[in-house]
Each structure stands twice: as structure tokens, then as C-alpha cells.
Amino acid sequence: MVFSLVIAGGMAGFASVAQARGMSQTEVRNAQQQLKNDGYYNGTVDGVDGPMTHAAIRKYQTDNNLTVNGRLDMATCKQLGIQNGPQASNTVANEANSSNANQANSSKVGEANQSENGTINNPSAATVRAAQRSLREKGFYKGNLNGAMGSETQAAIREFQKNSNLNVTGQLDQATLSNLGVSK
């Protein structure tokens, strides 16, 4: 009985710490999933704001020229492509609604993302980051993994396309993503 109360108290303690930092368990879980997708987090996607999550966030912040604090601040959430960012969530229902809205938004982005010529219109930051990472691993990109389609990223894509005998556009299209080993 005492053990059960200690565990229950510990979980309540975690919830209040997460709430005090302005992060819901759903937001932490979303961040963990994105960090995992980007190769920064190797733990379980469980919504626990613990040392492994903080270490992954710090590494991500360092690689993306963000303020390194190990927390899901607004700039980090924006860079990760997390819609809501840090905010207090008062009820489980709010967390569920937030999660459902994020899932609906992300599926809409993916639906109309490809033009007739195969170019990905407005690729997500996660897709661009994955392409940047693959381009870096192949020696074509030396910049930050920032998820932005800037001139340095486009130049690396053009060079990769040229070396891979692809249509040279400097844009992400399905053939380029496939050759990079990236799914959109």
C-alpha cells in the first residue's frame, strides 16, 4: 500500500514538474518522436521529460545553432516542427485535442506536397533535415541541420543530383529523396 502511494506520488510529481515547465506529456512525446526521427534520441517515446530527452534536445540545439538549454523552448519546438510549443495544458482532454490537431495538420501537409513534376512543394522541416543529414553523410553538405531550404542546401542538392545523374533542379523531388534514402 505504501509503495503504491509512493509510485502514485512520484507520477503526480512528474506531472507537476512537466506542467511547471509548460510542457504537456503529449508535447514531450511529440518532441521525442521527432528527435528520434532525426537521429538524436534513442530512448522510448514515452513523454517522460528525463535525462535522455534533455541530452537529445541539447545535442539537437547545438547542431541547429539554438540556445543550448536542454529544454523544449519556443525556438527548439519551432525548429523541430512541433506546432504548439511549450504551453501549460490543464487537462488530458486538451492534450488529446492538441495531439489530434497536430496529426490532422501533418497529414494535410503531406497530401498536397508533390507537384506534377515530382518536386516536393514546401517540404517539411523534418524532410529537409533528413535530406541535409544524408547529404552531409555523402559529403555534399557542410551546413547546419536546420530543416531550411536555403541556398546552401539547394546547392548541395544540385551537386548531389548532378553526381547521381538526376534532373538538376536544386529542389527535393521524389527521385532525389529516394536516392538520398529519405522518405517524405
Secondary structure in CASP SS format (residue, H / E / C, confidence):
PFRMAT SS
TARGET T0000
AUTHOR 0000-0000-0000
METHOD secondary structure of the structure
MODEL  1
M C 1.00
V H 1.00
F H 1.00
S H 1.00
L H 1.00
V H 1.00
I H 1.00
A H 1.00
G H 1.00
G H 1.00
M H 1.00
A H 1.00
G H 1.00
F H 1.00
A H 1.00
S H 1.00
V H 1.00
A H 1.00
Q H 1.00
A H 1.00
R C 1.00
G C 1.00
M C 1.00
S C 1.00
Q H 1.00
T H 1.00
E H 1.00
V H 1.00
R H 1.00
N H 1.00
A H 1.00
Q H 1.00
Q H 1.00
Q H 1.00
L H 1.00
K H 1.00
N H 1.00
D C 1.00
G C 1.00
Y C 1.00
Y C 1.00
N C 1.00
G C 1.00
T C 1.00
V C 1.00
D C 1.00
G C 1.00
V C 1.00
D C 1.00
G C 1.00
P H 1.00
M H 1.00
T H 1.00
H H 1.00
A H 1.00
A H 1.00
I H 1.00
R H 1.00
K H 1.00
Y H 1.00
Q H 1.00
T H 1.00
D H 1.00
N C 1.00
N C 1.00
L C 1.00
T C 1.00
V C 1.00
N C 1.00
G C 1.00
R C 1.00
L C 1.00
D C 1.00
M H 1.00
A H 1.00
T H 1.00
C H 1.00
K H 1.00
Q H 1.00
L H 1.00
G C 1.00
I C 1.00
Q C 1.00
N C 1.00
G C 1.00
P C 1.00
Q C 1.00
A C 1.00
S C 1.00
N C 1.00
T C 1.00
V H 1.00
A H 1.00
N H 1.00
E H 1.00
A H 1.00
N H 1.00
S H 1.00
S H 1.00
N H 1.00
A H 1.00
N H 1.00
Q H 1.00
A H 1.00
N H 1.00
S H 1.00
S H 1.00
K H 1.00
V H 1.00
G H 1.00
E H 1.00
A C 1.00
N C 1.00
Q E 1.00
S C 1.00
E C 1.00
N C 1.00
G C 1.00
T E 1.00
I E 1.00
N C 1.00
N C 1.00
P C 1.00
S C 1.00
A H 1.00
A H 1.00
T H 1.00
V H 1.00
R H 1.00
A H 1.00
A H 1.00
Q H 1.00
R H 1.00
S H 1.00
L H 1.00
R H 1.00
E H 1.00
K C 1.00
G C 1.00
F C 1.00
Y C 1.00
K C 1.00
G C 1.00
N C 1.00
L C 1.00
N C 1.00
G C 1.00
A C 1.00
M C 1.00
G C 1.00
S H 1.00
E H 1.00
T H 1.00
Q H 1.00
A H 1.00
A H 1.00
I H 1.00
R H 1.00
E H 1.00
F H 1.00
Q H 1.00
K H 1.00
N H 1.00
S C 1.00
N C 1.00
L C 1.00
N C 1.00
V C 1.00
T C 1.00
G C 1.00
Q C 1.00
L C 1.00
D E 1.00
Q H 1.00
A H 1.00
T H 1.00
L H 1.00
S H 1.00
N H 1.00
L H 1.00
G C 1.00
V C 1.00
S C 1.00
K C 1.00
END
